[in-house]
Amino acid sequence: MCLAIPVEIVEILPEQQAIIDLGGVRKQISTALLDAVAVGDYVILHVGYAIGKLDPEEARRTLAMFGELAVTENLALLAAGNLPNAGGLAS
């Protein structure tokens, strides 16, 4: 299964590289597959490569849905007593 996620470009580096931000995590990626990117652009990231640009509003909606899914999944794991590091919250 492949996963591509929307990320925001926060810094442009030499040699078709950029720094992205995904929920506070910053990572260096390749932008070699795109014609041009700028700080503030949202791109689809797949295995370390930006593979396409996204409309900023669409990217934010998608990231919000990912966040909702994570919360829902964690609540289900907590209710089942399977959340790692639950700190004794699950009985």
GIWOMO-V368359 format. One record per backbone hydrogen bond with DSSP energy under -1.0 kcal/mol. CO is the residue of the C=O (numbers start at 1). NH is the residue of the N-H. Records with the same first field share a line. If there is no record, write none. Layout:
CO = NH ; NH
This chain:
5 = 45
7 = 43
8 = 21
9 = 40
11 = 19
16 = 31
17 = 13
18 = 29
19 = 10 ; 11
20 = 27
21 = 8
22 = 25
25 = 22
27 = 20
29 = 18
30 = 50
31 = 34
38 = 41
41 = 9
42 = 54
43 = 7
44 = 51
45 = 5
46 = 49
48 = 30
49 = 46
52 = 44
55 = 59
56 = 60
57 = 61
58 = 62
59 = 63
60 = 64
61 = 65
62 = 66
63 = 67
64 = 68
65 = 69
66 = 70
67 = 71
68 = 72
69 = 73
70 = 74
71 = 75
72 = 76
73 = 77
74 = 78
75 = 79
76 = 80
77 = 82
78 = 81
83 = 86
86 = 89
